Amino acid sequence: MTTIGTRATIRKSVIALLTASVLCLFTAPAKASEVTQLDITGGSITLNFGVLGTVSGAFTADGQIFMNQFQPLPNIFDPVTISHLTFSIFSSSGGALNLPAPTAQTSGTTMTADLRSLFAGVTSSGWSWMNTNPIMSSLNIGGIATGSFNDTTNAFDIAWTNPFNLTLTTLPFAGPIVLTSGSFSLQGTAQVAAVPLPAAAWLFGSGVVALAGLARRNGLFCA
């Protein structure tokens, strides 16, 4: 027959085991969650044209970037205008570039998105040479974007840069026109795939039930 002292020892051991299990379960590092869609509400674009200066501004536009698929024009969002430039955004493998379709993951309060397949058709109401320039008709603006993610509201704010260094044309009054670099950002909310309950949680739950049953049978928690 179990003595009172033995019962107390076993009771303490059970409590210690349960406490350790809880700590192990809830202090485990956050695992990455797959994003299925980015619902965009706005962003910003900055392009540096060297001697011609910088075109920069924010935009508001509703659109979606679907993960693991390409979206030809005009499926992401309507064209956006910043200063005298108009951007028509789409995604593509880029032919010989063989770029991957967009993907994104969240981990805790951060988001990382592979948006290398984003392109823009860029036209200008001020620079007529741009409207017939083959580079600007399908400019690969994409990159690896990183930023913040709110795991309560699913709001995100991500950004990336692209070191273009592309010679676009040569003008008599300015010489070579080089698109030296660009920076981009997107904001909105993300749709995230449901994360299955970790196996550890199922194991923990089963263990709690088993230990509780054992304790009840042996009267470990009786006065």
Summary of the structure (lengths in Angstrom):
residues: 223
radius of gyration: 27.7
end to end distance: 16.0
largest distance: 102.6
contacts: 626
relative contact order: 0.19
helix: 26%
strand: 43%
